[in-house]
Amino acid sequence: MVAHPAQWVQDFAKAGADMFTFHLEAVPPELSQLSASEAHPEVLKVCQAVRAAGMHCGIALKPATDEALVSPYVDAGLVDLVLVLTVEPGFGGQKFMADKVGKVQALRTRYPHLTIEVDGGVAPSTIMAVAAAGANAIVAGSAIFGADDPGKVIQALRQAVDTAAATP
Ligand SMILES: O=C(CO)[C@H](O)[C@H](O)COP(=O)(O)O
C-alpha cells in the first residue's frame, strides 16, 4: 500500500503499468467521510486520473473496510477490479481471514462481471471458499513460493477458480 496514491499515477503509467490498484483507505478523506451511495471527490479524482493515464483502475480494501464503499466508483464505470484483502496488508504468510469471504460474495452478487481479486493467505486449503464466493483473480505468495512444486499449486488455484466460475 502507498499513501496518497494520486501522486504515483503518472510514474506508474510512464513505467508501463496497465493496471493501478490503490487502497481506498490510502486516499486522504477519512473512511468515515466515505459513503456507499455517494462518490467522494478525492477518490473519484484518483480513479479518473488512472483511467486518463491509460490504465485499468483497481480499488483495494483492507479487511475491516465495508465493501459497499466501492459502489459509487464501480457504478460510475470507473473501476475494473476490486481487491479484497483477507489479511492485514503488509506482509505474506499471515492466516487467511475466512470471515472476509462474505465481502467477495456480496460484491459478486452485485457485480456479476467485475474482476474480484483476493489477496492474503490464499492456498489450496482456502481457495475453495474464495472461488465459490466468486473471486476470479487470486494473489498467492507463501503457498506458491513455499511449495515443493509451485506449478502444481498454481494449477490447483486456477482449477478451483475455473470450476467455480463454470458452476451455475
Ligand atoms: O503483502 C501482501 C498483502 O499486503 C501479500 O501480497 C499477501 O499477504 C500474499 O501473501 P500470502 O499469500 O503469503 O498471504
The ligand as an SDF file (V2000), in Angstrom:
LIG
                    3D

 14 13  0  0  0  0  0  0  0  0999 V2000
    1.7210   -8.4290    1.3460 O   0  0  0  0  0  0  0  0  0  0  0  0
    0.7220   -8.9200    0.9780 C   0  0  0  0  0  0  0  0  0  0  0  0
   -0.5370   -8.2290    1.2090 C   0  0  0  0  0  0  0  0  0  0  0  0
   -0.2580   -6.9620    1.7030 O   0  0  0  0  0  0  0  0  0  0  0  0
    0.7990  -10.2070    0.2320 C   0  0  0  0  0  0  0  0  0  0  0  0
    0.5520   -9.9720   -1.1180 O   0  0  0  0  0  0  0  0  0  0  0  0
   -0.1500  -11.2360    0.6760 C   0  0  0  0  0  0  0  0  0  0  0  0
   -0.2490  -11.3570    2.0520 O   0  0  0  0  0  0  0  0  0  0  0  0
    0.1500  -12.5360   -0.0520 C   0  0  0  0  0  0  0  0  0  0  0  0
    0.9890  -13.3290    0.6680 O   0  0  0  0  0  0  0  0  0  0  0  0
    0.4770  -14.7070    1.2690 P   0  0  0  0  0  0  0  0  0  0  0  0
   -0.1130  -15.4820    0.1280 O   0  0  0  0  0  0  0  0  0  0  0  0
    1.6940  -15.3100    1.8420 O   0  0  0  0  0  0  0  0  0  0  0  0
   -0.5670  -14.3620    2.2960 O   0  0  0  0  0  0  0  0  0  0  0  0
  1  2  2  0
  2  3  1  0
  2  5  1  0
  3  4  1  0
  5  6  1  0
  5  7  1  0
  7  8  1  0
  7  9  1  0
  9 10  1  0
 10 11  1  0
 11 12  2  0
 11 13  1  0
 11 14  1  0
M  END
$$$$
